Amino acid sequence: MKIYAQFISSIFQPLLMPIYSVALLFIYTHFRFIYATQFFNIIIPTALFTFVVPGFLIYLMFRLNVISDLSLLKRKDRFAPYAITILCFGFLIYHFYTSGLPLWFLMMLIAPIITMAVASIITLWWKISAHMFGISSLVGGVMSICYFVEKSNPYLLFMLLFVLSGMVGVSRLILRRHTPNQVYAGFVLGFVVSFTSVWIGS
């Protein structure tokens, strides 16, 4: 069970969620028509600024003993990685803004910044699940884009995403990284912020 939990936690770790979100856009939205020739121009900067660069910098902080563990088990270890990730997201959003991408797309990327900022405040007193607000940001963004941008209801996709969210939550409990309340709180935070942000931008 721990091997399963570790695998799920790894492939659904928070830094990968924006990449999955953008990839899904080319599957279930009009992006696959309007930006068909720009797939790599969108997915590569997304991967670079939401995964590669922050991931490298977080690893560097670990090597320099700025943080004690790559899993960020301690609350105090989360502030610097969150700040680095927010800064990287900011560069990405500016890049896509100057590229003329729609507001709802930008809001999909702004949502994780808001979520991490709120999570940083919460972390001063309590350890909220980053994995859960990561996966729930994906779910909330997808649902909001479908309802308010695409005017569609791909319920099978929603069911799949909620099942995946449940798997991530269970994996965090199996690994004893979080309590049930921390898992629930993480999901609610990410979902509400992401759903609302895309709705505002639609």
Phi and psi restraints in degrees (value plus and minus 20) as a CYANA .aco file:
   2 LYS   PHI     -89.0   -49.0
   2 LYS   PSI     -54.2   -14.2
   3 ILE   PHI     -85.3   -45.3
   3 ILE   PSI     -63.4   -23.4
   4 TYR   PHI     -80.0   -40.0
   4 TYR   PSI     -66.2   -26.2
   5 ALA   PHI     -83.8   -43.8
   5 ALA   PSI     -60.0   -20.0
   6 GLN   PHI     -87.8   -47.8
   6 GLN   PSI     -58.3   -18.3
   7 PHE   PHI     -83.6   -43.6
   7 PHE   PSI     -67.9   -27.9
   8 ILE   PHI     -81.5   -41.5
   8 ILE   PSI     -63.3   -23.3
   9 SER   PHI     -83.0   -43.0
   9 SER   PSI     -53.6   -13.6
  10 SER   PHI     -93.9   -53.9
  10 SER   PSI     -66.0   -26.0
  11 ILE   PHI     -98.8   -58.8
  11 ILE   PSI     -34.6     5.4
  12 PHE   PHI    -138.0   -98.0
  12 PHE   PSI      13.2    53.2
  13 GLN   PHI     -91.7   -51.7
  13 GLN   PSI     130.6   170.6
  14 PRO   PHI     -73.9   -33.9
  14 PRO   PSI     -57.3   -17.3
  15 LEU   PHI     -86.8   -46.8
  15 LEU   PSI     -37.8     2.2
  16 LEU   PHI    -108.1   -68.1
  16 LEU   PSI     -34.7     5.3
  17 MET   PHI     -81.0   -41.0
  17 MET   PSI     -62.2   -22.2
  18 PRO   PHI     -82.1   -42.1
  18 PRO   PSI     -54.2   -14.2
  19 ILE   PHI     -84.9   -44.9
  19 ILE   PSI     -65.1   -25.1
  20 TYR   PHI     -82.2   -42.2
  20 TYR   PSI     -59.2   -19.2
  21 SER   PHI     -82.1   -42.1
  21 SER   PSI     -68.1   -28.1
  22 VAL   PHI     -85.4   -45.4
  22 VAL   PSI     -61.2   -21.2
  23 ALA   PHI     -79.9   -39.9
  23 ALA   PSI     -60.9   -20.9
  24 LEU   PHI     -84.9   -44.9
  24 LEU   PSI     -51.9   -11.9
  25 LEU   PHI     -78.2   -38.2
  25 LEU   PSI     -54.6   -14.6
  26 PHE   PHI    -100.4   -60.4
  26 PHE   PSI     -22.5    17.5
  27 ILE   PHI    -123.6   -83.6
  27 ILE   PSI     -64.1   -24.1
  28 TYR   PHI    -135.4   -95.4
  28 TYR   PSI     -14.6    25.4
  29 THR   PHI    -146.6  -106.6
  29 THR   PSI     155.8   195.8
  30 HIS   PHI     -87.9   -47.9
  30 HIS   PSI     -25.2    14.8
  31 PHE   PHI     -73.3   -33.3
  31 PHE   PSI     -56.3   -16.3
  32 ARG   PHI     -86.4   -46.4
  32 ARG   PSI     -35.1     4.9
  33 PHE   PHI    -121.1   -81.1
  33 PHE   PSI     -70.4   -30.4
  34 ILE   PHI     -89.7   -49.7
  34 ILE   PSI     -60.5   -20.5
  35 TYR   PHI    -133.7   -93.7
  35 TYR   PSI       8.5    48.5
  36 ALA   PHI     -76.6   -36.6
  36 ALA   PSI     -58.0   -18.0
  37 THR   PHI    -105.5   -65.5
  37 THR   PSI     -23.8    16.2
  38 GLN   PHI    -133.0   -93.0
  38 GLN   PSI      -2.2    37.8
  39 PHE   PHI     -72.8   -32.8
  39 PHE   PSI     -71.1   -31.1
  40 PHE   PHI     -91.2   -51.2
  40 PHE   PSI     -48.7    -8.7
  41 ASN   PHI     -88.2   -48.2
  41 ASN   PSI     -39.2     0.8
  42 ILE   PHI    -121.4   -81.4
  42 ILE   PSI     -64.8   -24.8
  43 ILE   PHI     -93.2   -53.2
  43 ILE   PSI     -54.6   -14.6
  44 ILE   PHI     -87.5   -47.5
  44 ILE   PSI     -69.3   -29.3
  45 PRO   PHI     -81.2   -41.2
  45 PRO   PSI     -55.2   -15.2
  46 THR   PHI     -81.4   -41.4
  46 THR   PSI     -68.6   -28.6
  47 ALA   PHI     -83.8   -43.8
  47 ALA   PSI     -58.4   -18.4
  48 LEU   PHI     -85.7   -45.7
  48 LEU   PSI     -68.9   -28.9
  49 PHE   PHI    -110.4   -70.4
  49 PHE   PSI     -33.7     6.3
  50 THR   PHI    -128.2   -88.2
  50 THR   PSI     -33.0     7.0
  51 PHE   PHI    -150.2  -110.2
  51 PHE   PSI     -77.8   -37.8
  52 VAL   PHI     -84.1   -44.1
  52 VAL   PSI     -76.5   -36.5
  53 VAL   PHI     -86.4   -46.4
  53 VAL   PSI     -72.8   -32.8
  54 PRO   PHI     -83.0   -43.0
  54 PRO   PSI     -56.6   -16.6
  55 GLY   PHI     -81.7   -41.7
  55 GLY   PSI     -63.5   -23.5
  56 PHE   PHI     -84.5   -44.5
  56 PHE   PSI     -63.6   -23.6
  57 LEU   PHI     -87.1   -47.1
  57 LEU   PSI     -56.8   -16.8
  58 ILE   PHI     -86.5   -46.5
  58 ILE   PSI     -60.6   -20.6
  59 TYR   PHI     -82.8   -42.8
  59 TYR   PSI     -60.4   -20.4
  60 LEU   PHI     -83.2   -43.2
  60 LEU   PSI     -60.8   -20.8
  61 MET   PHI     -81.4   -41.4
  61 MET   PSI     -57.2   -17.2
  62 PHE   PHI     -85.2   -45.2
  62 PHE   PSI     -64.4   -24.4
  63 ARG   PHI     -85.2   -45.2
  63 ARG   PSI     -50.1   -10.1
  64 LEU   PHI    -110.1   -70.1
  64 LEU   PSI     -14.3    25.7
  65 ASN   PHI      44.8    84.8
  65 ASN   PSI       3.9    43.9
  66 VAL   PHI     -93.2   -53.2
  66 VAL   PSI     -57.1   -17.1
  67 ILE   PHI    -141.0  -101.0
  67 ILE   PSI     133.5   173.5
  68 SER   PHI    -112.1   -72.1
  68 SER   PSI     -35.9     4.1
  69 ASP   PHI    -175.1  -135.1
  69 ASP   PSI     118.2   158.2
  70 LEU   PHI     -88.0   -48.0
  70 LEU   PSI     -42.7    -2.7
  71 SER   PHI    -100.1   -60.1
  71 SER   PSI     -25.8    14.2
  72 LEU   PHI      34.3    74.3
  72 LEU   PSI      28.2    68.2
  73 LEU   PHI     -87.1   -47.1
  73 LEU   PSI     -52.5   -12.5
  74 LYS   PHI    -110.1   -70.1
  74 LYS   PSI     118.5   158.5
  75 ARG   PHI     -78.1   -38.1
  75 ARG   PSI     -60.4   -20.4
  76 LYS   PHI     -86.7   -46.7
  76 LYS   PSI     -41.3    -1.3
  77 ASP   PHI     -98.0   -58.0
  77 ASP   PSI     -28.4    11.6
  78 ARG   PHI    -108.1   -68.1
  78 ARG   PSI     -42.4    -2.4
  79 PHE   PHI     -85.0   -45.0
  79 PHE   PSI     -69.7   -29.7
  80 ALA   PHI     -84.4   -44.4
  80 ALA   PSI     -66.5   -26.5
  81 PRO   PHI     -80.7   -40.7
  81 PRO   PSI     -59.5   -19.5
  82 TYR   PHI     -82.3   -42.3
  82 TYR   PSI     -62.9   -22.9
  83 ALA   PHI     -83.1   -43.1
  83 ALA   PSI     -63.8   -23.8
  84 ILE   PHI     -81.0   -41.0
  84 ILE   PSI     -64.3   -24.3
  85 THR   PHI     -85.9   -45.9
  85 THR   PSI     -61.5   -21.5
  86 ILE   PHI     -80.6   -40.6
  86 ILE   PSI     -62.5   -22.5
  87 LEU   PHI     -82.8   -42.8
  87 LEU   PSI     -63.4   -23.4
  88 CYS   PHI     -83.5   -43.5
  88 CYS   PSI     -61.4   -21.4
  89 PHE   PHI     -81.1   -41.1
  89 PHE   PSI     -58.5   -18.5
  90 GLY   PHI     -80.8   -40.8
  90 GLY   PSI     -63.1   -23.1
  91 PHE   PHI     -82.0   -42.0
  91 PHE   PSI     -62.2   -22.2
  92 LEU   PHI     -84.7   -44.7
  92 LEU   PSI     -63.9   -23.9
  93 ILE   PHI     -83.1   -43.1
  93 ILE   PSI     -62.0   -22.0
  94 TYR   PHI     -81.5   -41.5
  94 TYR   PSI     -62.8   -22.8
  95 HIS   PHI     -79.3   -39.3
  95 HIS   PSI     -66.9   -26.9
  96 PHE   PHI     -92.1   -52.1
  96 PHE   PSI     -50.5   -10.5
  97 TYR   PHI     -83.2   -43.2
  97 TYR   PSI     -65.7   -25.7
  98 THR   PHI     -90.3   -50.3
  98 THR   PSI     -38.5     1.5
  99 SER   PHI    -104.3   -64.3
  99 SER   PSI     -27.3    12.7
 100 GLY   PHI      63.0   103.0
 100 GLY   PSI       0.9    40.9
 101 LEU   PHI     -92.0   -52.0
 101 LEU   PSI     132.5   172.5
 102 PRO   PHI     -83.6   -43.6
 102 PRO   PSI     137.3   177.3
 103 LEU   PHI     -80.8   -40.8
 103 LEU   PSI     -60.0   -20.0
 104 TRP   PHI     -83.4   -43.4
 104 TRP   PSI     -52.5   -12.5
 105 PHE   PHI     -87.5   -47.5
 105 PHE   PSI     -63.6   -23.6
 106 LEU   PHI     -82.9   -42.9
 106 LEU   PSI     -59.8   -19.8
 107 MET   PHI     -86.0   -46.0
 107 MET   PSI     -50.6   -10.6
 108 MET   PHI     -81.5   -41.5
 108 MET   PSI     -52.8   -12.8
 109 LEU   PHI    -109.5   -69.5
 109 LEU   PSI     -44.0    -4.0
 110 ILE   PHI     -93.0   -53.0
 110 ILE   PSI     -52.0   -12.0
 111 ALA   PHI     -73.8   -33.8
 111 ALA   PSI     -66.2   -26.2
 112 PRO   PHI     -81.8   -41.8
 112 PRO   PSI     -50.8   -10.8
 113 ILE   PHI     -85.1   -45.1
 113 ILE   PSI     -66.0   -26.0
 114 ILE   PHI     -81.6   -41.6
 114 ILE   PSI     -64.0   -24.0
 115 THR   PHI     -81.0   -41.0
 115 THR   PSI     -66.6   -26.6
 116 MET   PHI     -86.4   -46.4
 116 MET   PSI     -54.8   -14.8
 117 ALA   PHI     -84.5   -44.5
 117 ALA   PSI     -65.1   -25.1
 118 VAL   PHI     -85.2   -45.2
 118 VAL   PSI     -62.3   -22.3
 119 ALA   PHI     -82.4   -42.4
 119 ALA   PSI     -55.5   -15.5
 120 SER   PHI     -83.2   -43.2
 120 SER   PSI     -58.7   -18.7
 121 ILE   PHI     -87.8   -47.8
 121 ILE   PSI     -65.5   -25.5
 122 ILE   PHI     -80.1   -40.1
 122 ILE   PSI     -57.7   -17.7
 123 THR   PHI     -83.5   -43.5
 123 THR   PSI     -39.5     0.5
 124 LEU   PHI     -79.3   -39.3
 124 LEU   PSI     -49.2    -9.2
 125 TRP   PHI    -139.7   -99.7
 125 TRP   PSI     -42.2    -2.2
 126 TRP   PHI    -171.6  -131.6
 126 TRP   PSI     129.5   169.5
 127 LYS   PHI    -117.4   -77.4
 127 LYS   PSI      85.3   125.3
 128 ILE   PHI    -115.5   -75.5
 128 ILE   PSI     132.3   172.3
 129 SER   PHI     -98.4   -58.4
 129 SER   PSI      93.1   133.1
 130 ALA   PHI     -88.9   -48.9
 130 ALA   PSI     -56.2   -16.2
 131 HIS   PHI     -80.0   -40.0
 131 HIS   PSI     -59.7   -19.7
 132 MET   PHI     -95.0   -55.0
 132 MET   PSI     -58.8   -18.8
 133 PHE   PHI     -94.6   -54.6
 133 PHE   PSI     -37.4     2.6
 134 GLY   PHI     -91.5   -51.5
 134 GLY   PSI     -73.6   -33.6
 135 ILE   PHI     -87.9   -47.9
 135 ILE   PSI     -54.9   -14.9
 136 SER   PHI     -94.3   -54.3
 136 SER   PSI     -45.3    -5.3
 137 SER   PHI     -84.3   -44.3
 137 SER   PSI     -59.3   -19.3
 138 LEU   PHI     -82.2   -42.2
 138 LEU   PSI     -67.9   -27.9
 139 VAL   PHI     -82.8   -42.8
 139 VAL   PSI     -67.9   -27.9
 140 GLY   PHI     -82.7   -42.7
 140 GLY   PSI     -61.2   -21.2
 141 GLY   PHI     -84.8   -44.8
 141 GLY   PSI     -64.1   -24.1
 142 VAL   PHI     -80.6   -40.6
 142 VAL   PSI     -67.7   -27.7
 143 MET   PHI     -83.6   -43.6
 143 MET   PSI     -62.0   -22.0
 144 SER   PHI     -87.0   -47.0
 144 SER   PSI     -60.4   -20.4
 145 ILE   PHI     -84.1   -44.1
 145 ILE   PSI     -62.6   -22.6
 146 CYS   PHI     -82.6   -42.6
 146 CYS   PSI     -67.1   -27.1
 147 TYR   PHI     -92.1   -52.1
 147 TYR   PSI     -65.6   -25.6
 148 PHE   PHI    -122.8   -82.8
 148 PHE   PSI     -40.1    -0.1
 149 VAL   PHI    -125.4   -85.4
 149 VAL   PSI     -71.6   -31.6
 150 GLU   PHI    -106.3   -66.3
 150 GLU   PSI     -38.3     1.7
 151 LYS   PHI      35.6    75.6
 151 LYS   PSI      23.9    63.9
 152 SER   PHI    -149.2  -109.2
 152 SER   PSI     150.8   190.8
 153 ASN   PHI    -160.7  -120.7
 153 ASN   PSI      53.4    93.4
 154 PRO   PHI     -98.6   -58.6
 154 PRO   PSI      58.1    98.1
 155 TYR   PHI     -81.5   -41.5
 155 TYR   PSI     -49.8    -9.8
 156 LEU   PHI     -86.1   -46.1
 156 LEU   PSI     -58.0   -18.0
 157 LEU   PHI     -84.6   -44.6
 157 LEU   PSI     -62.8   -22.8
 158 PHE   PHI     -80.9   -40.9
 158 PHE   PSI     -65.0   -25.0
 159 MET   PHI     -79.8   -39.8
 159 MET   PSI     -63.6   -23.6
 160 LEU   PHI     -81.6   -41.6
 160 LEU   PSI     -64.5   -24.5
 161 LEU   PHI     -86.5   -46.5
 161 LEU   PSI     -56.8   -16.8
 162 PHE   PHI     -89.5   -49.5
 162 PHE   PSI     -56.4   -16.4
 163 VAL   PHI     -83.0   -43.0
 163 VAL   PSI     -64.0   -24.0
 164 LEU   PHI     -82.7   -42.7
 164 LEU   PSI     -59.0   -19.0
 165 SER   PHI     -81.3   -41.3
 165 SER   PSI     -63.3   -23.3
 166 GLY   PHI     -81.9   -41.9
 166 GLY   PSI     -59.9   -19.9
 167 MET   PHI     -83.9   -43.9
 167 MET   PSI     -60.4   -20.4
 168 VAL   PHI     -85.1   -45.1
 168 VAL   PSI     -64.3   -24.3
 169 GLY   PHI     -81.2   -41.2
 169 GLY   PSI     -64.6   -24.6
 170 VAL   PHI     -83.2   -43.2
 170 VAL   PSI     -59.1   -19.1
 171 SER   PHI     -83.1   -43.1
 171 SER   PSI     -58.1   -18.1
 172 ARG   PHI     -88.1   -48.1
 172 ARG   PSI     -52.3   -12.3
 173 LEU   PHI     -93.8   -53.8
 173 LEU   PSI     -61.1   -21.1
 174 ILE   PHI     -81.1   -41.1
 174 ILE   PSI     -59.9   -19.9
 175 LEU   PHI     -99.1   -59.1
 175 LEU   PSI     -25.6    14.4
 176 ARG   PHI      39.8    79.8
 176 ARG   PSI      16.4    56.4
 177 ARG   PHI    -104.5   -64.5
 177 ARG   PSI     -45.0    -5.0
 178 HIS   PHI    -166.0  -126.0
 178 HIS   PSI     142.3   182.3
 179 THR   PHI    -108.3   -68.3
 179 THR   PSI     144.1   184.1
 180 PRO   PHI     -75.5   -35.5
 180 PRO   PSI     -60.4   -20.4
 181 ASN   PHI     -84.0   -44.0
 181 ASN   PSI     -56.7   -16.7
 182 GLN   PHI     -88.1   -48.1
 182 GLN   PSI     -55.1   -15.1
 183 VAL   PHI     -87.7   -47.7
 183 VAL   PSI     -67.8   -27.8
 184 TYR   PHI     -82.2   -42.2
 184 TYR   PSI     -63.6   -23.6
 185 ALA   PHI     -83.7   -43.7
 185 ALA   PSI     -61.1   -21.1
 186 GLY   PHI     -81.3   -41.3
 186 GLY   PSI     -63.1   -23.1
 187 PHE   PHI     -83.6   -43.6
 187 PHE   PSI     -67.2   -27.2
 188 VAL   PHI     -81.7   -41.7
 188 VAL   PSI     -64.5   -24.5
 189 LEU   PHI     -79.2   -39.2
 189 LEU   PSI     -73.3   -33.3
 190 GLY   PHI     -83.2   -43.2
 190 GLY   PSI     -62.6   -22.6
 191 PHE   PHI     -85.0   -45.0
 191 PHE   PSI     -69.8   -29.8
 192 VAL   PHI     -83.0   -43.0
 192 VAL   PSI     -66.2   -26.2
 193 VAL   PHI     -84.3   -44.3
 193 VAL   PSI     -65.3   -25.3
 194 SER   PHI     -88.3   -48.3
 194 SER   PSI     -67.7   -27.7
 195 PHE   PHI     -78.9   -38.9
 195 PHE   PSI     -66.2   -26.2
 196 THR   PHI     -88.8   -48.8
 196 THR   PSI     -59.5   -19.5
 197 SER   PHI     -83.7   -43.7
 197 SER   PSI     -66.6   -26.6
 198 VAL   PHI     -85.8   -45.8
 198 VAL   PSI     -58.5   -18.5
 199 TRP   PHI     -78.2   -38.2
 199 TRP   PSI     -65.1   -25.1
 200 ILE   PHI     -83.2   -43.2
 200 ILE   PSI     -57.1   -17.1
 201 GLY   PHI    -103.5   -63.5
 201 GLY   PSI     -27.4    12.6
